[in-house]
Amino acid sequence: MATDPTALTYLALGDSYTIGEGVASGERWPVRLTLALREEGLPLEFPRTLATTGWTTDELSTAMDAAQPPLGHYDFVSLLIGVNNQYRGRSAGDYRGEFHGLLRRAIALAGDRSDRVLVLSIPDWGVTPFATTQGRDATQVAAELDAYNAIAAELCGQHGVAFVDITGISRARGAEQSMLVDDGLHPSAAMYALWAEHALPVARGLLGRRE
């Protein structure tokens, strides 16, 4: 429990990339981001995390409905979702509708403040050893994820929500052994540190607005 009565509350929504499959809880990118903001003097509570490995957009939405305790209002909300939609071969059109619904819900959970919502792009798992082992076409995975991310960026722009692109980082470094946990698919603590570093200046700007 936060000891600072002025501390900002934080809700992190997502899938394996938010829950940090294969890493300690303190190595997840939302927790790393929180720690970095705290070091800069921003009183941010550790996030309430609603995320599970394998979740798609609709599964996250269902979990939000069933959350206990129920989701209330938060000073800051992050959202990273969609890789499992692409992995399961769902259409970009389906993603558009479902992501848009989640984005609107995130804004509502942030007290209807779109400037307190942060969306991260979907990383490209197609560069990983896991994808190679599965015989997946890296070019096709990249193209499909680019389409998803373009939709997310467009919708964020429409709603005035910050969109942070970490897909380039995942493509540049995602095949490196040090950037992956043992399954050869999910990011390591080192990769999450890069994401948090990339998101930090954006989050700083959002949370610096205390009105």
Helices and strands as residue ranges (DSSP letters): E 10-14, H 16-19, G 25-27, H 29-39, E 48-51, H 57-66, E 76-80, H 83-87, H 92-109, G 114-116, E 117-120, G 125-127, H 129-133, H 138-159, E 162-164, H 167-173, G 177-179, H 189-207
